[in-house]
């Protein structure tokens, strides 16, 4: 249905999954950055 430019529940679900995955990757990157920042801050005298 998506190929015919008609929205479908499956296509909507797939788009939502892709958006959720992108958000999860952004949050994971922020966590890594904050963890590194905290480690550097604790190591500084």
PDBQT receptor file of N, H, CA, C and O in Angstrom, charges set to zero:
ATOM      1  N   UNK A   1       0.816  -1.194   0.000  1.00  0.00    +0.000 N 
ATOM      2  CA  UNK A   1       0.000   0.000   0.000  1.00  0.00    +0.000 C 
ATOM      3  C   UNK A   1       0.865   1.265   0.000  1.00  0.00    +0.000 C 
ATOM      4  O   UNK A   1       0.527   2.252  -0.653  1.00  0.00    +0.000 OA
ATOM      5  N   UNK A   2       1.957   1.230   0.719  1.00  0.00    +0.000 N 
ATOM      6  H   UNK A   2       2.232   0.428   1.249  1.00  0.00    +0.000 HD
ATOM      7  CA  UNK A   2       2.826   2.405   0.790  1.00  0.00    +0.000 C 
ATOM      8  C   UNK A   2       3.379   2.759  -0.589  1.00  0.00    +0.000 C 
ATOM      9  O   UNK A   2       3.575   3.935  -0.897  1.00  0.00    +0.000 OA
ATOM     10  N   UNK A   3       3.626   1.761  -1.408  1.00  0.00    +0.000 N 
ATOM     11  H   UNK A   3       3.467   0.806  -1.159  1.00  0.00    +0.000 HD
ATOM     12  CA  UNK A   3       4.161   2.020  -2.748  1.00  0.00    +0.000 C 
ATOM     13  C   UNK A   3       3.156   2.771  -3.611  1.00  0.00    +0.000 C 
ATOM     14  O   UNK A   3       3.530   3.450  -4.567  1.00  0.00    +0.000 OA
ATOM     15  N   UNK A   4       1.895   2.646  -3.271  1.00  0.00    +0.000 N 
ATOM     16  H   UNK A   4       1.591   2.094  -2.495  1.00  0.00    +0.000 HD
ATOM     17  CA  UNK A   4       0.840   3.320  -4.026  1.00  0.00    +0.000 C 
ATOM     18  C   UNK A   4       0.462   4.653  -3.380  1.00  0.00    +0.000 C 
ATOM     19  O   UNK A   4      -0.587   5.223  -3.678  1.00  0.00    +0.000 OA
ATOM     20  N   UNK A   5       1.326   5.138  -2.496  1.00  0.00    +0.000 N 
ATOM     21  H   UNK A   5       2.178   4.675  -2.253  1.00  0.00    +0.000 HD
ATOM     22  CA  UNK A   5       1.100   6.405  -1.792  1.00  0.00    +0.000 C 
ATOM     23  C   UNK A   5      -0.143   6.385  -0.920  1.00  0.00    +0.000 C 
ATOM     24  O   UNK A   5      -0.805   7.407  -0.741  1.00  0.00    +0.000 OA
ATOM     25  N   UNK A   6      -0.452   5.222  -0.383  1.00  0.00    +0.000 N 
ATOM     26  H   UNK A   6       0.086   4.392  -0.528  1.00  0.00    +0.000 HD
ATOM     27  CA  UNK A   6      -1.552   5.101   0.560  1.00  0.00    +0.000 C 
ATOM     28  C   UNK A   6      -0.966   4.687   1.902  1.00  0.00    +0.000 C 
ATOM     29  O   UNK A   6      -0.242   3.696   1.994  1.00  0.00    +0.000 OA
ATOM     30  N   UNK A   7      -1.280   5.442   2.927  1.00  0.00    +0.000 N 
ATOM     31  H   UNK A   7      -1.869   6.247   2.853  1.00  0.00    +0.000 HD
ATOM     32  CA  UNK A   7      -0.765   5.138   4.259  1.00  0.00    +0.000 C 
ATOM     33  C   UNK A   7      -1.341   3.816   4.752  1.00  0.00    +0.000 C 
ATOM     34  O   UNK A   7      -2.485   3.467   4.460  1.00  0.00    +0.000 OA
ATOM     35  N   UNK A   8      -0.519   3.091   5.504  1.00  0.00    +0.000 N 
ATOM     36  H   UNK A   8       0.410   3.375   5.741  1.00  0.00    +0.000 HD
ATOM     37  CA  UNK A   8      -0.988   1.840   6.087  1.00  0.00    +0.000 C 
ATOM     38  C   UNK A   8      -0.523   1.771   7.534  1.00  0.00    +0.000 C 
ATOM     39  O   UNK A   8       0.414   2.461   7.937  1.00  0.00    +0.000 OA
ATOM     40  N   UNK A   9      -1.190   0.933   8.298  1.00  0.00    +0.000 N 
ATOM     41  H   UNK A   9      -1.951   0.373   7.970  1.00  0.00    +0.000 HD
ATOM     42  CA  UNK A   9      -0.821   0.774   9.703  1.00  0.00    +0.000 C 
ATOM     43  C   UNK A   9       0.591   0.226   9.835  1.00  0.00    +0.000 C 
ATOM     44  O   UNK A   9       1.340   0.645  10.718  1.00  0.00    +0.000 OA
ATOM     45  N   UNK A  10       0.953  -0.691   8.979  1.00  0.00    +0.000 N 
ATOM     46  H   UNK A  10       0.344  -1.030   8.262  1.00  0.00    +0.000 HD
ATOM     47  CA  UNK A  10       2.300  -1.273   9.034  1.00  0.00    +0.000 C 
ATOM     48  C   UNK A  10       3.347  -0.204   8.731  1.00  0.00    +0.000 C 
ATOM     49  O   UNK A  10       4.369  -0.127   9.413  1.00  0.00    +0.000 OA
ATOM     50  N   UNK A  11       3.103   0.606   7.728  1.00  0.00    +0.000 N 
ATOM     51  H   UNK A  11       2.273   0.543   7.174  1.00  0.00    +0.000 HD
ATOM     52  CA  UNK A  11       4.035   1.685   7.389  1.00  0.00    +0.000 C 
ATOM     53  C   UNK A  11       4.141   2.707   8.511  1.00  0.00    +0.000 C 
ATOM     54  O   UNK A  11       5.230   3.182   8.832  1.00  0.00    +0.000 OA
ATOM     55  N   UNK A  12       2.991   3.043   9.109  1.00  0.00    +0.000 N 
ATOM     56  H   UNK A  12       2.106   2.658   8.848  1.00  0.00    +0.000 HD
ATOM     57  CA  UNK A  12       2.998   3.978  10.235  1.00  0.00    +0.000 C 
ATOM     58  C   UNK A  12       3.795   3.401  11.398  1.00  0.00    +0.000 C 
ATOM     59  O   UNK A  12       4.571   4.108  12.041  1.00  0.00    +0.000 OA
ATOM     60  N   UNK A  13       3.600   2.129  11.660  1.00  0.00    +0.000 N 
ATOM     61  H   UNK A  13       2.970   1.555  11.137  1.00  0.00    +0.000 HD
ATOM     62  CA  UNK A  13       4.335   1.470  12.743  1.00  0.00    +0.000 C 
ATOM     63  C   UNK A  13       5.822   1.444  12.477  1.00  0.00    +0.000 C 
ATOM     64  O   UNK A  13       6.623   1.675  13.384  1.00  0.00    +0.000 OA
ATOM     65  N   UNK A  14       6.201   1.165  11.236  1.00  0.00    +0.000 N 
ATOM     66  H   UNK A  14       5.551   0.977  10.500  1.00  0.00    +0.000 HD
ATOM     67  CA  UNK A  14       7.623   1.138  10.879  1.00  0.00    +0.000 C 
ATOM     68  C   UNK A  14       8.256   2.520  11.023  1.00  0.00    +0.000 C 
ATOM     69  O   UNK A  14       9.395   2.638  11.473  1.00  0.00    +0.000 OA
ATOM     70  N   UNK A  15       7.525   3.561  10.643  1.00  0.00    +0.000 N 
ATOM     71  H   UNK A  15       6.599   3.466  10.277  1.00  0.00    +0.000 HD
ATOM     72  CA  UNK A  15       8.050   4.915  10.809  1.00  0.00    +0.000 C 
ATOM     73  C   UNK A  15       8.211   5.254  12.289  1.00  0.00    +0.000 C 
ATOM     74  O   UNK A  15       9.178   5.912  12.670  1.00  0.00    +0.000 OA
ATOM     75  N   UNK A  16       7.286   4.816  13.112  1.00  0.00    +0.000 N 
ATOM     76  H   UNK A  16       6.500   4.281  12.802  1.00  0.00    +0.000 HD
ATOM     77  CA  UNK A  16       7.377   5.083  14.546  1.00  0.00    +0.000 C 
ATOM     78  C   UNK A  16       8.559   4.339  15.157  1.00  0.00    +0.000 C 
ATOM     79  O   UNK A  16       9.264   4.883  16.007  1.00  0.00    +0.000 OA
ATOM     80  N   UNK A  17       8.776   3.106  14.731  1.00  0.00    +0.000 N 
ATOM     81  H   UNK A  17       8.204   2.664  14.041  1.00  0.00    +0.000 HD
ATOM     82  CA  UNK A  17       9.922   2.333  15.213  1.00  0.00    +0.000 C 
ATOM     83  C   UNK A  17      11.223   3.024  14.821  1.00  0.00    +0.000 C 
ATOM     84  O   UNK A  17      12.141   3.115  15.635  1.00  0.00    +0.000 OA
ATOM     85  N   UNK A  18      11.313   3.506  13.601  1.00  0.00    +0.000 N 
ATOM     86  H   UNK A  18      10.567   3.432  12.940  1.00  0.00    +0.000 HD
ATOM     87  CA  UNK A  18      12.518   4.205  13.146  1.00  0.00    +0.000 C 
ATOM     88  C   UNK A  18      12.746   5.475  13.964  1.00  0.00    +0.000 C 
ATOM     89  O   UNK A  18      13.881   5.777  14.331  1.00  0.00    +0.000 OA
ATOM     90  N   UNK A  19      11.690   6.212  14.248  1.00  0.00    +0.000 N 
ATOM     91  H   UNK A  19      10.767   5.967  13.950  1.00  0.00    +0.000 HD
ATOM     92  CA  UNK A  19      11.815   7.430  15.053  1.00  0.00    +0.000 C 
ATOM     93  C   UNK A  19      12.254   7.093  16.473  1.00  0.00    +0.000 C 
ATOM     94  O   UNK A  19      13.097   7.784  17.046  1.00  0.00    +0.000 OA
ATOM     95  N   UNK A  20      11.686   6.035  17.039  1.00  0.00    +0.000 N 
ATOM     96  H   UNK A  20      11.001   5.474  16.573  1.00  0.00    +0.000 HD
ATOM     97  CA  UNK A  20      12.066   5.615  18.391  1.00  0.00    +0.000 C 
ATOM     98  C   UNK A  20      13.522   5.181  18.434  1.00  0.00    +0.000 C 
ATOM     99  O   UNK A  20      14.237   5.500  19.384  1.00  0.00    +0.000 OA
ATOM    100  N   UNK A  21      13.968   4.458  17.414  1.00  0.00    +0.000 N 
ATOM    101  H   UNK A  21      13.388   4.199  16.642  1.00  0.00    +0.000 HD
ATOM    102  CA  UNK A  21      15.362   4.010  17.368  1.00  0.00    +0.000 C 
ATOM    103  C   UNK A  21      16.317   5.195  17.255  1.00  0.00    +0.000 C 
ATOM    104  O   UNK A  21      17.371   5.202  17.891  1.00  0.00    +0.000 OA
ATOM    105  N   UNK A  22      15.961   6.185  16.462  1.00  0.00    +0.000 N 
ATOM    106  H   UNK A  22      15.105   6.179  15.946  1.00  0.00    +0.000 HD
ATOM    107  CA  UNK A  22      16.806   7.370  16.324  1.00  0.00    +0.000 C 
ATOM    108  C   UNK A  22      16.898   8.117  17.652  1.00  0.00    +0.000 C 
ATOM    109  O   UNK A  22      17.975   8.570  18.041  1.00  0.00    +0.000 OA
ATOM    110  N   UNK A  23      15.782   8.241  18.339  1.00  0.00    +0.000 N 
ATOM    111  H   UNK A  23      14.907   7.873  18.024  1.00  0.00    +0.000 HD
ATOM    112  CA  UNK A  23      15.774   8.903  19.641  1.00  0.00    +0.000 C 
ATOM    113  C   UNK A  23      16.606   8.122  20.646  1.00  0.00    +0.000 C 
ATOM    114  O   UNK A  23      17.338   8.716  21.439  1.00  0.00    +0.000 OA
ATOM    115  N   UNK A  24      16.504   6.805  20.621  1.00  0.00    +0.000 N 
ATOM    116  H   UNK A  24      15.910   6.323  19.976  1.00  0.00    +0.000 HD
ATOM    117  CA  UNK A  24      17.282   5.963  21.527  1.00  0.00    +0.000 C 
ATOM    118  C   UNK A  24      18.771   6.130  21.273  1.00  0.00    +0.000 C 
ATOM    119  O   UNK A  24      19.556   6.181  22.220  1.00  0.00    +0.000 OA
ATOM    120  N   UNK A  25      19.170   6.216  20.015  1.00  0.00    +0.000 N 
ATOM    121  H   UNK A  25      18.532   6.175  19.246  1.00  0.00    +0.000 HD
ATOM    122  CA  UNK A  25      20.583   6.420  19.686  1.00  0.00    +0.000 C 
ATOM    123  C   UNK A  25      21.072   7.774  20.184  1.00  0.00    +0.000 C 
ATOM    124  O   UNK A  25      22.191   7.882  20.685  1.00  0.00    +0.000 OA
ATOM    125  N   UNK A  26      20.243   8.811  20.051  1.00  0.00    +0.000 N 
ATOM    126  H   UNK A  26      19.334   8.724  19.644  1.00  0.00    +0.000 HD
ATOM    127  CA  UNK A  26      20.623  10.135  20.540  1.00  0.00    +0.000 C 
ATOM    128  C   UNK A  26      20.795  10.127  22.054  1.00  0.00    +0.000 C 
ATOM    129  O   UNK A  26      21.752  10.695  22.579  1.00  0.00    +0.000 OA
ATOM    130  N   UNK A  27      19.873   9.487  22.745  1.00  0.00    +0.000 N 
ATOM    131  H   UNK A  27      19.095   9.025  22.318  1.00  0.00    +0.000 HD
ATOM    132  CA  UNK A  27      19.945   9.428  24.202  1.00  0.00    +0.000 C 
ATOM    133  C   UNK A  27      21.162   8.627  24.637  1.00  0.00    +0.000 C 
ATOM    134  O   UNK A  27      21.840   9.010  25.591  1.00  0.00    +0.000 OA
ATOM    135  N   UNK A  28      21.449   7.534  23.962  1.00  0.00    +0.000 N 
ATOM    136  H   UNK A  28      20.898   7.223  23.188  1.00  0.00    +0.000 HD
ATOM    137  CA  UNK A  28      22.631   6.732  24.286  1.00  0.00    +0.000 C 
ATOM    138  C   UNK A  28      23.906   7.544  24.089  1.00  0.00    +0.000 C 
ATOM    139  O   UNK A  28      24.828   7.451  24.899  1.00  0.00    +0.000 OA
ATOM    140  N   UNK A  29      23.967   8.332  23.032  1.00  0.00    +0.000 N 
ATOM    141  H   UNK A  29      23.218   8.408  22.374  1.00  0.00    +0.000 HD
ATOM    142  CA  UNK A  29      25.140   9.176  22.784  1.00  0.00    +0.000 C 
ATOM    143  C   UNK A  29      25.279  10.231  23.878  1.00  0.00    +0.000 C 
ATOM    144  O   UNK A  29      26.391  10.521  24.319  1.00  0.00    +0.000 OA
ATOM    145  N   UNK A  30      24.173  10.799  24.313  1.00  0.00    +0.000 N 
ATOM    146  H   UNK A  30      23.270  10.563  23.955  1.00  0.00    +0.000 HD
ATOM    147  CA  UNK A  30      24.216  11.785  25.392  1.00  0.00    +0.000 C 
ATOM    148  C   UNK A  30      24.699  11.147  26.685  1.00  0.00    +0.000 C 
ATOM    149  O   UNK A  30      25.468  11.758  27.428  1.00  0.00    +0.000 OA
ATOM    150  N   UNK A  31      24.260   9.936  26.961  1.00  0.00    +0.000 N 
ATOM    151  H   UNK A  31      23.636   9.439  26.358  1.00  0.00    +0.000 HD
ATOM    152  CA  UNK A  31      24.693   9.234  28.168  1.00  0.00    +0.000 C 
ATOM    153  C   UNK A  31      26.196   8.998  28.122  1.00  0.00    +0.000 C 
ATOM    154  O   UNK A  31      26.886   9.199  29.121  1.00  0.00    +0.000 OA
ATOM    155  N   UNK A  32      26.706   8.572  26.971  1.00  0.00    +0.000 N 
ATOM    156  H   UNK A  32      26.145   8.408  26.160  1.00  0.00    +0.000 HD
ATOM    157  CA  UNK A  32      28.149   8.360  26.839  1.00  0.00    +0.000 C 
ATOM    158  C   UNK A  32      28.916   9.662  27.042  1.00  0.00    +0.000 C 
ATOM    159  O   UNK A  32      29.943   9.677  27.721  1.00  0.00    +0.000 OA
ATOM    160  N   UNK A  33      28.427  10.750  26.460  1.00  0.00    +0.000 N 
ATOM    161  H   UNK A  33      27.593  10.738  25.908  1.00  0.00    +0.000 HD
ATOM    162  CA  UNK A  33      29.085  12.046  26.621  1.00  0.00    +0.000 C 
ATOM    163  C   UNK A  33      29.090  12.481  28.085  1.00  0.00    +0.000 C 
ATOM    164  O   UNK A  33      30.109  12.947  28.595  1.00  0.00    +0.000 OA
ATOM    165  N   UNK A  34      27.962  12.329  28.753  1.00  0.00    +0.000 N 
ATOM    166  H   UNK A  34      27.134  11.951  28.339  1.00  0.00    +0.000 HD
ATOM    167  CA  UNK A  34      27.877  12.725  30.154  1.00  0.00    +0.000 C 
ATOM    168  C   UNK A  34      28.741  11.845  31.042  1.00  0.00    +0.000 C 
ATOM    169  O   UNK A  34      29.332  12.329  32.007  1.00  0.00    +0.000 OA
ATOM    170  N   UNK A  35      28.821  10.566  30.729  1.00  0.00    +0.000 N 
ATOM    171  H   UNK A  35      28.341  10.173  29.944  1.00  0.00    +0.000 HD
ATOM    172  CA  UNK A  35      29.673   9.655  31.493  1.00  0.00    +0.000 C 
ATOM    173  C   UNK A  35      31.137  10.050  31.346  1.00  0.00    +0.000 C 
ATOM    174  O   UNK A  35      31.881  10.064  32.326  1.00  0.00    +0.000 OA
ATOM    175  N   UNK A  36      31.549  10.369  30.130  1.00  0.00    +0.000 N 
ATOM    176  H   UNK A  36      30.944  10.358  29.334  1.00  0.00    +0.000 HD
ATOM    177  CA  UNK A  36      32.931  10.798  29.895  1.00  0.00    +0.000 C 
ATOM    178  C   UNK A  36      33.199  12.129  30.590  1.00  0.00    +0.000 C 
ATOM    179  O   UNK A  36      34.272  12.319  31.164  1.00  0.00    +0.000 OA
ATOM    180  N   UNK A  37      32.249  13.044  30.546  1.00  0.00    +0.000 N 
ATOM    181  H   UNK A  37      31.377  12.889  30.080  1.00  0.00    +0.000 HD
ATOM    182  CA  UNK A  37      32.403  14.334  31.210  1.00  0.00    +0.000 C 
ATOM    183  C   UNK A  37      32.541  14.145  32.711  1.00  0.00    +0.000 C 
ATOM    184  O   UNK A  37      33.390  14.774  33.342  1.00  0.00    +0.000 OA
ATOM    185  N   UNK A  38      31.716  13.290  33.281  1.00  0.00    +0.000 N 
ATOM    186  H   UNK A  38      31.026  12.779  32.769  1.00  0.00    +0.000 HD
ATOM    187  CA  UNK A  38      31.775  13.045  34.721  1.00  0.00    +0.000 C 
ATOM    188  C   UNK A  38      33.094  12.403  35.113  1.00  0.00    +0.000 C 
ATOM    189  O   UNK A  38      33.674  12.761  36.138  1.00  0.00    +0.000 OA
ATOM    190  N   UNK A  39      33.578  11.462  34.315  1.00  0.00    +0.000 N 
ATOM    191  H   UNK A  39      33.107  11.171  33.482  1.00  0.00    +0.000 HD
ATOM    192  CA  UNK A  39      34.855  10.808  34.602  1.00  0.00    +0.000 C 
ATOM    193  C   UNK A  39      36.000  11.813  34.526  1.00  0.00    +0.000 C 
ATOM    194  O   UNK A  39      36.903  11.787  35.363  1.00  0.00    +0.000 OA
ATOM    195  N   UNK A  40      35.971  12.692  33.537  1.00  0.00    +0.000 N 
ATOM    196  H   UNK A  40      35.238  12.713  32.857  1.00  0.00    +0.000 HD
ATOM    197  CA  UNK A  40      37.019  13.703  33.406  1.00  0.00    +0.000 C 
ATOM    198  C   UNK A  40      36.963  14.697  34.559  1.00  0.00    +0.000 C 
ATOM    199  O   UNK A  40      37.997  15.145  35.056  1.00  0.00    +0.000 OA
ATOM    200  N   UNK A  41      35.766  15.032  34.973  1.00  0.00    +0.000 N 
ATOM    201  H   UNK A  41      34.927  14.668  34.569  1.00  0.00    +0.000 HD
ATOM    202  CA  UNK A  41      35.611  15.985  36.076  1.00  0.00    +0.000 C 
ATOM    203  C   UNK A  41      36.083  15.383  37.392  1.00  0.00    +0.000 C 
ATOM    204  O   UNK A  41      36.687  16.082  38.207  1.00  0.00    +0.000 OA
ATOM    205  N   UNK A  42      35.820  14.105  37.611  1.00  0.00    +0.000 N 
ATOM    206  H   UNK A  42      35.330  13.538  36.949  1.00  0.00    +0.000 HD
ATOM    207  CA  UNK A  42      36.258  13.449  38.841  1.00  0.00    +0.000 C 
ATOM    208  C   UNK A  42      37.768  13.247  38.852  1.00  0.00    +0.000 C 
ATOM    209  O   UNK A  42      38.378  13.222  39.921  1.00  0.00    +0.000 OA
ATOM    210  N   UNK A  43      38.377  13.104  37.686  1.00  0.00    +0.000 N 
ATOM    211  H   UNK A  43      37.882  13.125  36.818  1.00  0.00    +0.000 HD
ATOM    212  CA  UNK A  43      39.821  12.887  37.602  1.00  0.00    +0.000 C 
ATOM    213  C   UNK A  43      40.590  14.185  37.815  1.00  0.00    +0.000 C 
ATOM    214  O   UNK A  43      41.751  14.153  38.221  1.00  0.00    +0.000 OA
ATOM    215  N   UNK A  44      39.963  15.317  37.549  1.00  0.00    +0.000 N 
ATOM    216  H   UNK A  44      39.020  15.343  37.219  1.00  0.00    +0.000 HD
ATOM    217  CA  UNK A  44      40.642  16.607  37.716  1.00  0.00    +0.000 C 
ATOM    218  C   UNK A  44      40.794  16.909  39.204  1.00  0.00    +0.000 C 
ATOM    219  O   UNK A  44      39.879  16.662  39.990  1.00  0.00    +0.000 OA
ATOM    220  N   UNK A  45      41.957  17.444  39.589  1.00  0.00    +0.000 N 
ATOM    221  H   UNK A  45      42.700  17.644  38.951  1.00  0.00    +0.000 HD
ATOM    222  CA  UNK A  45      42.175  17.743  41.024  1.00  0.00    +0.000 C 
ATOM    223  C   UNK A  45      41.371  18.895  41.529  1.00  0.00    +0.000 C 
ATOM    224  O   UNK A  45      41.463  19.243  42.706  1.00  0.00    +0.000 OA
TER     225      UNK A  45
